[in-house]
Every structure is written in C-alpha cells, then in structure tokens.
Amino acid sequence: MGCILKGGGGLHARVAVGAVLLAAGSGSRMGTRPKSLLELGGVPLIRRQLIALSGAGVDEVVVVLGHHAELIEPVVQNFPVTIVHNPNPDEGLVSSQRIGLAALGGKLDAVVIALADQPMMQSQDIVALIGAWKKRPEGTSVVYPEVGGERGNPVVIGADVREQVLAGAVNVGCRQWQAAHPEAVAPFVTDNRRYRVDVDTPEDLERFERETGHVLRWPAGFAA
C-alpha cells in the first residue's frame, strides 16, 4: 500500500503483519472437546477469529492444530491460511507457538499470537492492538493488551522476538522471552474486555452467557 507509519523506531514502510492462531489443545477441562469449534451465532470460534484477523488486514495466518485436528481442519481449510500440525501437542503452548512461528514467511515486521477460544474478538480489536504496536515506545518489541491491570490476548511480537524465540531452547516461547526481557515489553492499556474473554471450562461458558447474554453451543455430536 506504500503508506508510511510511525512506530517505535521512527518512520518506516507499511508494517507487514502475520498471525499464529493456536488451536492444538485437547480441551481437557471441556470434557476433551475442541473449544475452537464452540459456536457463537452458529459460527465456530476458530472461524470467527480467522474472520477477525482477515478483517484487520493481517497479511499471513498460520493455524496450529494438534488434538482434534481431523475435526478442526475441515472448518478452516477454505480460508487462505497455512495449516500446520503439532505432532506433540501435549508438550504445551510453547511447542505450538514455535511451530507456528517457524511456518510463517520471512518478511514480516510483527506477528499476532492469537488464541482460538476468544469468543468476542473482532477485527477492530486486532486493528487497535496492531495500532498500539505501531506506536509502541522506542525499544519495545512486545505489546499485549492490559484490561483492569490484567493481561489479555492476543499479543503482538516483533520480528526480532520471533527470530530469538526460534533460535532459543525448545522450552522458550513468547512468555519466557518476555520474562527475560521485561524492558522490551509494553502494555496496551484499554478498557476493552474482549481481550480478556476466553473459555476454558464449563463454568466459563455459564459465566459468558450470564455476562454477555450470548450462548456458546457445541456443534451436533459434541454435546455433553
């Protein structure tokens, strides 16, 4: 597009942004069911997240699957994304992060690391977070949303963080990098609670309905 944006280091060409969407978990606290296939308004959460990322203008998306891959892949394969599989998803989030970061193309300035179980995430939320990263303080490489003093998701990391994570030990992911480089991490302070809403347990589903008035439903065949 050729526009010039002011970011943490001065003026630079349009920022190229990729995304890693994590959907490899077993959903053990949900009765070993794929949380990303929960439906809001008849649309699976993982599709809603892909729509939000696309609407935000993200240039490239990698979806990391593991458990339930055979169920999730048909739901996302018609999107212009790269699908990769974590052969050992029980090794945790770090292993999925690293597989996703490695699968992205090389010419990216920043990467959004997103979760597939955030029901309320919309494109304008991703746009606002990327905007905060573009306007980050000098020397900052990671920006995360902070709501009411609590961390939220997604998180945006710079290309330097991606390179350092991939060059590091296998147990080093983005959270570990942040712990080692607190001076390079900045919050995007906001009152937008959508960054804090995710679902991990049946109680979360009940709370979500109570607080939002919306109902998350399992697709046919997954009901308890």
N, C-alpha and C positions, 0 to 999 in steps of 0.2 A: 504493500500500500504506500510505502515511501514516506509515511509521516514520521516526524521527529518527536520523541518523547523525552521528558526529563526524568531521570532515575537517580539512584543513589550514587552514581559516579559522574553525573553530568549529562550532556546531550548524547544521544545515540539513536541509531536507526530503530525502526519498529521492532518491538520485542517479539521474538518467536517463542511461543509457549506450548509445551507439551503437557500431557497428563498421564499419570498412572492411577488406574482405578482398581482398587483392591477388592477382590471377591472370591478369595480362596478358602475362607474359613469353613469349619464344619457346622457351625450353628449349634454347638453342643448345648448351650443354655436355652435353645429354642426347640429342644427335642430332636436335635441333629437334622434340622431342616434348613434349606438355603434362605437366609434372611433377605438376600438381594432379590428374591422372587416374590416377597410380600408385595401385595398390590394396593396402591392408593388410587382411588378413582378408576380401578380396572387396569392400571398401568404398573408393571413391575418396577420396584425401586431402582434396579440397575438401569433400566431404560430411562427412567426419569433423570438419573444422574448423567447419563450419556447425552440426553437432550439438553440438559443444563450446560454441560461442557461445550457442546456444539454451539449452542446459542451464545455462549460467551466468547466465541471466536478462537477457541483452543485449536492449535494447528495440527496436533497429532495426539492420539489417545492409544494407550496400551491397557488392555484389560487383563488382569492376572487372575486365572482360575486355578482351582485345586480340587477340594472337595466339591461334589455335586456338579463338576464341570459338564458332564453329559446332559444335565438339566438346564444349566445356565447358558451354555454356548448357543443353543438354537434361538435364545431370546435376544442375543446381541449380535449374531453373525451378519445381520443385514445392515449394521452400522459400519461406517468406514473406519474401523479400528483394527489394531493388531491384537490378536488373542494369543496369550502365552500361558503355559501351564507350569505350575509349581509342582514338581514331582514329589516334594516332601512338605506339604502344607502344614503338617503338624510341627514343623520347626519354627513356625510363628510368623508374625508380621514382617520381621526384618528380612527373612528369606524371600517373601513375596515382593517386598519393596525392591530388593536388589535385582531380582529377575525382571521386574517391570522397568526399572531404570536402565538396565542393560539393553532392553529391547527397543528403547526409544532411538530415533535417529540422532545424529551427532550435532546438528546445527540448531541447538535450542539455547535460549538465554535463561529460561526458567522452566520449572516443572511443578505442576499442581499435583500433589499426592492426595487422592480423594478416597473416601470410603463408599461402598455401595449400599450402605444401610442408613443413609441420612434422608429421611422422607421429604423434608421441606425444602431441600436445596433447589434454588432456581438460578437461571443464567445470570440475573443481576447480582446475585450473591457472589458468584465466581468472578464477575466483572469487577465488583468492588474490591475483592481480595487481590486480584491481579493489579488493580489500580494502586492499592496500598503498597504492593511490592515495587511497582514502578517509582513510587515516591518515597521509597524507603530511605532511612538515614544512611549517610555515607559509611561504608564498611559493613553494612548489613547484607547477609546472604540468605537469611531465612525470615519469612514473615508468616505469622499464624494469627488467627482471629482470637480475640480475648473478649469474653462476654461476662460482665459482672465479676471480673477478677479470675475467671476460669478459662482454661484453654478450650478451643474448639477446633473444628476441621472444616474444610481441607487446610493443608499447609502448602506454601509456595517456597521452593528452594531454588537457588541459583545454579547455573551450570557448574560452578566451582564445587559446590557441595555434592552434586551428582558425581563428579569425577572423583572426589576424595572418598566418598562412600564406597564406590565401586573398586577403588584402589586399596581400600582398607580390609581389615579382617572380616571373615564371613559373618561374625556376630555384630557388626557395626551397621546400623541403619541410620535413618534421619534423626530419630530421637537421641541416639547415642552421640551423633555428631553435634547436635545442639548442646548436649550436656557438656561436651568437651570444648565448645566454642560459644559460651553464653554472650560474649561481647558482639557476636555476629548475628544475634537473633533479636528480632523486634516484634512486639505485638501490634496487631491492628485492632485497636480498642473500638468496640462497637456495641450497641445495644440490640443488635440483630440476633435473636435467639435461635434462628435457624441453623447457625453454625454449631450450636450445642446439642441439637436434637439428633439422636441416633437410637437404634433399638437393638438391645442385646438379649432381653429376657421377656417372658410373657407379661411380667409386671410393667415393663416399658411400653408394651402395646396398650395396656389398660390406661397407663398414665398419658400416653399420646392421645388417646381418644378423649380422655377426660379434659385435657388441657387445650386441645385444638378443635374438638368436635368432629374430627375426621377419624375414619375407621381403616385400619390396615387389615387386609384379609389375605389368607393363604389361598393360592390358586387351587382349583379342583385337584383332589388327590393328595393334598398336603395337610388337610385339616386334622386337628388333634383327635 
